[in-house]
Amino acid sequence: MKKIHYLLTLAACIAITIAVSCGEDETPGYTPEAIENPVTGITIANATADGIVLSDVGATEQVQVSATPSNAGDADRYHYSYVSGDQRIFTVSPAGVVTATGAGVAWLTVIPNNNAALAARCKVTVVGVRVTSIDIASGYEARTLARTNAAGPTLNLASYLTVAPADASIKRLRYSSSDPTVATVDEDGVVTAVWEGETVIRIEATDHSGVYAESVITVTITPVATLSFYANTFNNLNINSKMNQTGNYDLSPADYSKGTSSSSPIRYQPTNATRNILEYASSDEEVLEIQSTSSNGFRLIPKKGGRATITATATDGHGATVTSNPINVYGIYPHTGWTIVASSPTGELQDGGDTWGGPIENMFVDGKQVGFYRQGTTQLPTGSYPYFIIDFGESLPFNYVILSHSWAGNYNSGTRSNRLSMSGSNDNANYTSIVSGVTASPGYNYISVLSQVHTYRYLKVEIWNTTNYTGASGTGVAATPINVVYDFNLGYLPPL
């Protein structure tokens, strides 16, 4: 009885022990083996910079795969699959034996079966019959291409090449230019002239035979030989840069064209120059700004009174250049502080539906005009001329005057002054003649450059018109008894 009890007790203990043990390992799992230095990549060990090269159809080579790092702990566990990119060039067995099936180039890919992300690849070239020579036709070992102002020219160099032997397995050639800024060459052997100079076109066999040939290409251009300003275009150019009452210049850009005809302000020769593009520069951008235009002419923008030259230079590298004579930019004084201290009668005249002139108060108001009554009218006795006296408020140096006339419909010739006299004073009592009875152009803006610099505080200006204009034919309008002035300005430009 005691023996049976002992056995039952032992069984119960065993059961409890088992239960406790199971409770401690309710979710058994697999702990992978820790590997030091695992494989991080693979390489095709017997591939050179050119990959694997087989001499001809039927040749074989065993692919040799190396794992990196060289001491990888799991390298012996790696197995590979091999893939041919083109079985017309080569096949590859499951064991990695490459067999050439045709001349050409294709890719071999090696893929680790247990880690495809580490795949490696290389080219396999089957040479077959190798190229022994590349011959260039006579006259094309060195060739000159004349670059015109059109694109090109081109030369299909490939059509002048002979590859030997005729049964070479790979006849495809590789082309390169030693200086693409002179001439380029595409993959088909077409050479395109770019700019003057010399370059070597290298033609290489691609079958790893090392055979090549070279053609020296010289590109010539027709340079711009001379540049000139037609008929001294800028020798006597004067730009009126008008200043308004706030002291800002009313800029009046002037555009000039480039060409080959005698009417072009700037000319280049010869007319067939390869590159007739010009660059322009101003000697003083603060006085005269210069900009290229879309037609490769240029635009002059007066900035302030002064003097500047412009230079045009050909961009073909041969140095043709031309510089203008000094260009005068006639800036004008602002009217700040100026007053009219005396004048002949002024006012408006209405005739034929037009209103001309205005009171003396309009003299220095932008956009308004003054009408000075002419001699021989009831407003002004015969023999006297319309006049006005300006007080500048201080002594002012000047050596040119700009008289602006108003547009007066059909009667402008009868309202624009064509004679001018001026005298100056520093006390408004004693006047010295500056000019007397000079002919003034009745154009819209008349500029008179004086022979010397004058410095006065007071200036008396007399204007009149010798034209007895009676208006448009058939209007019946009598001769206008008024001289209309839109603006009167002075300026100073230092003598050369």
C-alpha positions as CSV (number, residue, x, y, z in Angstrom):
1,M,0.0,0.0,0.0
2,K,2.8,2.4,0.9
3,K,4.5,1.6,-2.5
4,I,1.4,2.6,-4.4
5,H,1.0,5.8,-2.5
6,Y,4.6,6.7,-3.3
7,L,4.1,6.1,-7.0
8,L,1.0,8.3,-7.0
9,T,2.8,11.1,-5.2
10,L,5.8,10.9,-7.7
11,A,3.4,11.1,-10.6
12,A,1.7,14.1,-9.2
13,C,5.1,15.9,-8.8
14,I,6.1,15.1,-12.3
15,A,2.8,16.5,-13.6
16,I,3.3,19.7,-11.6
17,T,6.8,20.0,-12.9
18,I,5.7,19.6,-16.5
19,A,2.9,22.1,-16.0
20,V,5.3,24.7,-14.6
21,S,7.7,24.1,-17.4
22,C,5.1,24.5,-20.1
23,G,3.9,27.7,-18.5
24,E,7.4,29.2,-18.8
25,D,7.5,28.5,-22.6
26,E,4.0,29.1,-23.9
27,T,5.1,30.7,-27.3
28,P,8.2,28.8,-28.4
29,G,10.1,30.6,-31.3
30,Y,13.2,30.3,-33.5
31,T,16.3,32.3,-32.7
32,P,18.3,32.7,-35.9
33,E,22.0,32.1,-35.8
34,A,24.1,35.2,-35.4
35,I,26.5,35.7,-38.4
36,E,29.6,37.8,-38.2
37,N,30.5,39.8,-41.3
38,P,27.5,38.9,-43.5
39,V,27.7,39.2,-47.3
40,T,27.1,42.9,-48.4
41,G,27.7,42.5,-52.2
42,I,28.9,40.3,-55.0
43,T,31.3,41.0,-58.0
44,I,32.0,39.1,-61.2
45,A,35.7,38.4,-60.4
46,N,36.9,37.5,-63.9
47,A,35.2,40.6,-65.6
48,T,37.7,43.3,-66.7
49,A,36.9,46.9,-67.6
50,D,35.6,45.5,-70.9
51,G,33.6,42.7,-69.1
52,I,34.1,39.2,-70.3
53,V,35.6,39.0,-73.8
54,L,35.3,35.8,-75.9
55,S,37.4,35.4,-79.0
56,D,34.8,33.8,-81.3
57,V,31.6,31.7,-81.5
58,G,31.9,28.5,-79.4
59,A,34.4,29.9,-76.9
60,T,33.5,29.4,-73.2
61,E,34.3,30.9,-69.9
62,Q,33.3,30.0,-66.3
63,V,31.8,33.0,-64.4
64,Q,33.6,33.5,-61.2
65,V,31.6,35.2,-58.4
66,S,33.2,36.7,-55.3
67,A,31.3,37.8,-52.3
68,T,32.3,40.9,-50.3
69,P,33.6,41.3,-47.8
70,S,36.2,38.6,-48.5
71,N,35.8,37.2,-44.9
72,A,32.0,37.1,-45.0
73,G,30.8,34.5,-42.6
74,D,27.9,33.3,-44.8
75,A,29.6,33.4,-48.2
76,D,29.5,29.6,-48.6
77,R,25.7,29.6,-48.2
78,Y,25.2,31.8,-51.4
79,H,24.0,30.2,-54.6
80,Y,23.4,32.0,-57.9
81,S,21.3,32.1,-61.0
82,Y,22.7,33.4,-64.3
83,V,20.9,35.3,-67.0
84,S,21.9,36.2,-70.6
85,G,20.7,39.5,-72.0
86,D,20.8,38.2,-75.6
87,Q,21.2,34.5,-76.3
88,R,22.1,35.3,-79.9
89,I,25.4,36.6,-78.4
90,F,25.9,34.1,-75.6
91,T,24.2,31.5,-73.4
92,V,25.0,30.7,-69.8
93,S,24.4,27.4,-68.0
94,P,23.0,27.0,-64.5
95,A,26.5,26.4,-63.3
96,G,27.7,29.7,-64.8
97,V,29.4,28.6,-68.0
98,V,29.2,31.3,-70.7
99,T,29.2,30.0,-74.3
100,A,29.6,32.4,-77.3
101,T,26.8,32.0,-79.9
102,G,27.4,35.0,-82.1
103,A,29.5,38.2,-82.5
104,G,28.4,41.1,-80.5
105,V,27.8,42.5,-77.0
106,A,25.2,41.6,-74.4
107,W,24.8,41.8,-70.7
108,L,25.3,39.0,-68.2
109,T,23.4,39.2,-64.9
110,V,24.3,37.2,-61.8
111,I,21.5,37.0,-59.1
112,P,22.0,35.6,-55.6
113,N,19.1,33.2,-55.0
114,N,18.8,34.2,-51.3
115,N,19.3,38.0,-51.8
116,A,18.3,39.3,-55.3
117,A,19.1,42.9,-54.2
118,L,22.8,42.1,-54.4
119,A,22.8,41.2,-58.2
120,A,25.8,42.1,-60.3
121,R,26.2,42.5,-64.1
122,C,28.8,42.9,-66.8
123,K,29.2,43.0,-70.6
124,V,30.0,39.9,-72.5
125,T,31.7,40.6,-75.9
126,V,32.1,38.0,-78.5
127,V,34.8,39.3,-80.9
128,G,34.6,36.9,-83.7
129,V,36.7,38.1,-86.6
130,R,38.5,41.2,-85.5
131,V,39.0,44.5,-87.4
132,T,42.5,44.8,-88.7
133,S,42.3,48.3,-90.3
134,I,40.2,51.3,-90.8
135,D,41.1,53.1,-94.0
136,I,40.0,56.7,-94.8
137,A,39.5,57.7,-98.4
138,S,42.1,59.9,-100.0
139,G,41.5,63.6,-99.3
140,Y,39.6,62.9,-96.1
141,E,42.5,62.2,-93.7
142,A,42.5,66.0,-93.5
143,R,39.6,68.1,-94.5
144,T,38.6,71.8,-94.3
145,L,35.0,72.9,-93.7
146,A,34.2,76.5,-94.4
147,R,31.7,77.8,-91.8
148,T,29.2,80.2,-93.3
149,N,26.6,82.2,-91.4
150,A,24.2,79.3,-91.7
151,A,24.5,76.1,-89.5
152,G,27.1,73.6,-90.4
153,P,28.4,72.6,-92.9
154,T,28.4,68.8,-92.3
155,L,30.5,66.0,-93.5
156,N,29.4,62.3,-93.4
157,L,32.9,60.9,-92.6
158,A,31.5,57.4,-92.3
159,S,30.8,57.2,-96.0
160,Y,34.6,57.6,-96.7
161,L,35.7,54.7,-94.4
162,T,36.6,51.1,-95.2
163,V,36.8,48.5,-92.5
164,A,38.9,45.4,-93.1
165,P,38.5,42.5,-93.2
166,A,35.2,42.5,-95.0
167,D,34.0,39.6,-92.8
168,A,34.9,41.3,-89.5
169,S,32.4,40.2,-86.9
170,I,31.8,43.7,-85.4
171,K,32.1,46.6,-87.9
172,R,30.5,49.2,-85.7
173,L,32.8,52.2,-85.1
174,R,33.0,54.7,-82.3
175,Y,33.6,58.4,-83.2
176,S,34.9,61.3,-81.0
177,S,36.1,64.9,-81.5
178,S,39.2,66.2,-79.7
179,D,37.6,69.7,-79.6
180,P,33.8,69.8,-79.9
181,T,34.0,73.7,-79.9
182,V,35.5,73.3,-83.4
183,A,33.5,70.4,-84.8
184,T,31.2,67.7,-83.3
185,V,30.7,64.2,-84.6
186,D,27.7,62.0,-83.9
187,E,27.4,58.2,-83.4
188,D,26.9,57.8,-87.2
189,G,30.1,59.6,-88.1
190,V,28.5,62.9,-89.3
191,V,30.8,65.8,-88.6
192,T,29.3,69.3,-88.0
193,A,31.4,72.4,-88.2
194,V,31.0,74.7,-85.1
195,W,33.7,77.4,-85.2
196,E,37.1,78.0,-86.6
197,G,40.0,75.9,-85.4
198,E,41.3,72.4,-85.8
199,T,40.1,69.2,-84.2
200,V,40.9,65.5,-84.6
201,I,38.1,63.0,-85.3
202,R,39.1,59.6,-83.9
203,I,37.4,56.5,-85.4
204,E,37.8,53.4,-83.3
205,A,36.8,49.8,-83.8
206,T,34.5,48.6,-81.0
207,D,35.6,44.9,-81.1
208,H,38.4,45.5,-78.6
209,S,41.0,45.1,-81.4
210,G,42.5,48.5,-80.6
211,V,42.4,49.5,-84.3
212,Y,41.7,53.2,-85.0
213,A,42.1,55.9,-87.6
214,E,42.1,59.8,-87.4
215,S,40.9,62.6,-89.6
216,V,42.1,66.2,-89.0
217,I,39.2,68.6,-89.5
218,T,39.9,72.3,-90.0
219,V,37.1,74.8,-89.8
220,T,37.4,78.2,-91.3
221,I,35.2,81.3,-91.1
222,T,34.9,84.5,-93.0
223,P,35.5,87.2,-90.4
224,V,34.2,90.7,-90.2
225,A,37.0,92.7,-91.7
226,T,35.8,96.3,-91.1
227,L,33.1,98.1,-89.2
228,S,32.1,101.7,-90.0
229,F,29.4,104.3,-89.2
230,Y,27.8,105.1,-92.5
231,A,28.4,108.6,-93.7
232,N,29.7,109.7,-90.3
233,T,26.3,108.9,-88.8
234,F,27.5,109.8,-85.3
235,N,30.0,112.5,-86.1
236,N,27.3,115.2,-85.8
237,L,24.7,113.4,-83.8
238,N,23.1,115.5,-81.1
239,I,20.6,114.0,-78.7
240,N,18.2,116.3,-77.0
241,S,17.6,114.8,-73.6
242,K,14.8,117.0,-72.3
243,M,14.4,117.7,-68.6
244,N,10.9,118.3,-67.2
245,Q,10.0,120.7,-64.4
246,T,10.7,118.1,-61.7
247,G,14.2,117.8,-62.9
248,N,13.8,114.4,-64.5
249,Y,14.8,113.6,-68.0
250,D,12.1,112.7,-70.5
251,L,14.1,109.9,-72.1
252,S,13.8,109.6,-75.9
253,P,15.5,106.4,-77.0
254,A,16.9,106.3,-80.5
255,D,17.1,102.9,-82.4
256,Y,19.8,102.3,-85.0
257,S,20.0,99.3,-87.3
258,K,23.0,97.2,-88.4
259,G,23.4,96.1,-91.9
260,T,25.4,96.0,-95.1
261,S,23.6,98.6,-97.2
262,S,24.8,102.1,-97.5
263,S,21.7,103.3,-95.6
264,S,22.5,101.3,-92.5
265,P,23.9,103.5,-89.7
266,I,26.5,100.9,-88.8
267,R,28.0,98.7,-91.6
268,Y,30.1,95.6,-91.6
269,Q,32.2,94.1,-94.4
270,P,32.3,91.7,-96.1
271,T,28.6,91.1,-96.4
272,N,29.1,87.3,-96.2
273,A,30.8,87.4,-92.8
274,T,30.2,84.2,-90.9
275,R,29.2,85.9,-87.7
276,N,28.0,89.5,-88.1
277,I,26.8,89.8,-84.5
278,L,28.1,92.9,-82.8
279,E,28.6,94.0,-79.2
280,Y,28.2,97.6,-78.2
281,A,29.6,99.8,-75.4
282,S,29.2,103.3,-74.3
283,S,32.2,105.3,-72.9
284,D,29.9,106.8,-70.3
285,E,26.7,104.9,-69.4
286,E,25.7,107.7,-67.0
287,V,25.4,110.0,-70.0
288,L,24.4,107.6,-72.8
289,E,23.2,104.1,-72.2
290,I,23.5,101.6,-75.1
291,Q,21.5,98.4,-75.5
292,S,21.5,95.7,-78.2
293,T,18.2,95.3,-80.0
294,S,16.6,92.1,-81.3
295,S,17.9,92.9,-84.8
296,N,21.4,93.2,-83.4
297,G,21.2,96.9,-84.0
298,F,21.4,99.1,-80.9
299,R,19.4,101.6,-78.9
300,L,20.8,104.8,-77.5
301,I,19.2,106.1,-74.3
302,P,20.2,109.6,-73.1
303,K,20.5,109.7,-69.4
304,K,21.8,113.2,-68.6
305,G,23.7,116.0,-70.4
306,G,27.2,115.2,-71.4
307,R,29.3,113.6,-74.0
308,A,30.1,109.9,-74.8
309,T,31.3,107.7,-77.6
310,I,30.0,104.3,-78.6
311,T,32.1,101.4,-79.7
312,A,30.9,98.4,-81.8
313,T,33.0,95.2,-81.8
314,A,32.6,92.1,-83.9
315,T,32.2,88.9,-81.9
316,D,34.0,86.5,-84.2
317,G,37.3,86.9,-82.4
318,H,39.1,88.7,-85.2
319,G,39.0,92.1,-83.5
320,A,37.1,94.4,-85.9
321,T,36.0,97.4,-84.0
322,V,34.9,101.0,-84.6
323,T,34.4,103.9,-82.2
324,S,32.2,106.9,-83.0
325,N,33.1,110.6,-82.6
326,P,31.9,112.1,-79.4
327,I,28.1,112.2,-79.2
328,N,26.6,115.3,-77.5
329,V,23.7,114.7,-75.2
330,Y,22.1,118.1,-74.7
331,G,20.5,118.0,-71.3
332,I,18.7,121.2,-70.1
333,Y,18.5,123.1,-67.0
334,P,15.4,122.8,-64.9
335,H,13.3,125.9,-64.8
336,T,13.4,126.0,-61.0
337,G,13.6,129.6,-59.8
338,W,13.2,131.1,-63.3
339,T,10.8,134.0,-63.8
340,I,9.7,136.2,-66.7
341,V,10.4,139.8,-65.7
342,A,9.3,141.5,-68.9
343,S,7.8,140.5,-72.3
344,S,5.9,141.9,-75.3
345,P,2.1,141.3,-75.3
346,T,1.1,137.7,-75.1
347,G,-2.2,135.9,-75.3
348,E,-4.3,133.4,-77.3
349,L,-5.5,133.5,-80.9
350,Q,-8.6,131.6,-82.0
351,D,-9.0,131.0,-85.7
352,G,-10.5,128.3,-87.8
353,G,-11.6,126.4,-84.8
354,D,-8.0,126.3,-83.3
355,T,-6.8,128.0,-80.2
356,W,-3.1,128.9,-80.3
357,G,-0.8,130.6,-77.8
358,G,-1.6,131.6,-74.2
359,P,-0.4,134.0,-71.5
360,I,3.2,134.5,-70.4
361,E,2.4,132.5,-67.2
362,N,2.5,129.4,-69.4
363,M,6.1,129.8,-70.4
364,F,7.5,127.3,-67.8
365,V,4.5,125.1,-67.4
366,D,4.9,121.7,-69.0
367,G,2.4,121.1,-71.8
368,K,1.3,124.7,-72.3
369,Q,2.2,127.3,-74.8
370,V,2.7,131.1,-75.0
371,G,1.6,133.3,-77.9
372,F,3.8,136.3,-78.6
373,Y,2.0,138.9,-80.9
374,R,4.0,139.8,-84.0
375,Q,5.1,143.1,-85.2
376,G,2.8,145.0,-87.6
377,T,-0.3,144.1,-85.5
378,T,-2.4,146.3,-83.2
379,Q,-0.9,144.5,-80.3
380,L,2.7,145.3,-81.2
381,P,4.0,148.3,-83.2
382,T,5.7,147.9,-86.5
383,G,9.4,147.4,-86.2
384,S,9.3,145.7,-82.8
385,Y,9.9,142.0,-82.3
386,P,8.2,139.7,-79.8
387,Y,10.5,139.3,-76.8
388,F,10.7,138.0,-73.2
389,I,13.3,138.5,-70.5
390,I,14.2,135.6,-68.1
391,D,15.7,136.1,-64.6
392,F,17.5,132.9,-63.7
393,G,17.8,134.0,-60.1
394,E,21.6,133.5,-60.3
395,S,24.4,133.7,-62.9
396,L,24.0,130.7,-65.2
397,P,26.6,129.3,-67.7
398,F,25.1,128.1,-71.0
399,N,26.3,127.4,-74.5
400,Y,23.2,126.1,-76.3
401,V,19.5,127.0,-76.5
402,I,16.6,124.8,-77.4
403,L,13.4,126.5,-78.7
404,S,10.4,124.3,-79.0
405,H,7.4,125.3,-81.2
406,S,3.8,124.3,-80.8
407,W,1.9,122.2,-83.3
408,A,-0.6,124.6,-84.7
409,G,-2.6,122.6,-87.3
410,N,-2.4,123.8,-90.9
411,Y,-0.8,127.1,-89.8
412,N,2.4,125.9,-88.1
413,S,4.7,127.7,-90.6
414,G,3.0,131.0,-89.7
415,T,3.3,130.5,-86.0
416,R,6.8,129.1,-85.6
417,S,9.7,131.6,-85.3
418,N,12.5,131.5,-87.8
419,R,14.6,134.3,-86.5
420,L,16.3,134.6,-83.1
421,S,18.3,137.2,-81.2
422,M,19.6,136.9,-77.6
423,S,21.5,139.3,-75.3
424,G,22.6,138.8,-71.7
425,S,22.9,140.9,-68.6
426,N,23.8,140.6,-64.9
427,D,22.0,143.8,-63.8
428,N,18.9,143.8,-66.1
429,A,20.1,147.2,-67.4
430,N,23.2,146.7,-69.5
431,Y,22.8,144.0,-72.1
432,T,25.5,142.4,-74.3
433,S,24.5,140.8,-77.6
434,I,25.0,137.0,-77.8
435,V,23.4,136.3,-81.2
436,S,21.5,138.7,-83.5
437,G,19.0,137.8,-86.2
438,V,20.2,134.2,-86.6
439,T,18.1,131.9,-88.7
440,A,16.2,129.5,-86.5
441,S,14.7,126.3,-87.9
442,P,10.9,126.4,-87.6
443,G,10.9,122.7,-86.8
444,Y,9.3,121.4,-83.6
445,N,12.6,121.5,-81.7
446,Y,15.4,123.9,-82.7
447,I,18.7,123.8,-81.0
448,S,21.3,126.5,-81.4
449,V,24.8,125.7,-80.2
450,L,26.7,128.8,-79.3
451,S,30.3,129.4,-80.2
452,Q,31.3,130.0,-76.6
453,V,30.1,129.7,-73.1
454,H,28.1,132.7,-71.8
455,T,27.3,133.4,-68.1
456,Y,24.5,135.7,-67.2
457,R,21.6,136.1,-64.8
458,Y,19.3,137.8,-67.2
459,L,18.6,136.8,-70.8
460,K,16.6,138.7,-73.3
461,V,15.2,136.6,-76.2
462,E,13.7,138.1,-79.4
463,I,11.8,135.9,-81.9
464,W,10.0,136.6,-85.1
465,N,8.7,135.0,-88.2
466,T,9.5,136.3,-91.7
467,T,6.9,134.0,-93.3
468,N,3.6,135.6,-94.3
469,Y,1.7,132.4,-94.1
470,T,-2.1,132.6,-94.7
471,G,-3.2,129.1,-93.7
472,A,-4.3,126.2,-95.8
473,S,-5.5,126.8,-99.3
474,G,-9.1,127.8,-99.5
475,T,-9.6,128.4,-95.8
476,G,-9.7,132.1,-96.1
477,V,-7.8,132.5,-92.8
478,A,-5.6,135.6,-92.7
479,A,-1.9,135.5,-91.7
480,T,-1.5,134.7,-88.0
481,P,-0.3,137.7,-86.0
482,I,1.3,135.5,-83.3
483,N,4.4,133.4,-82.6
484,V,3.7,130.3,-80.6
485,V,6.4,129.0,-78.2
486,Y,5.9,125.6,-76.5
487,D,9.1,125.6,-74.4
488,F,12.4,127.4,-74.1
489,N,15.4,125.8,-72.6
490,L,19.1,126.4,-72.0
491,G,22.0,124.0,-71.3
492,Y,25.7,123.7,-70.7
493,L,28.1,121.2,-72.3
494,P,31.8,121.5,-71.5
495,P,33.8,122.3,-74.6
496,L,36.0,119.5,-76.0
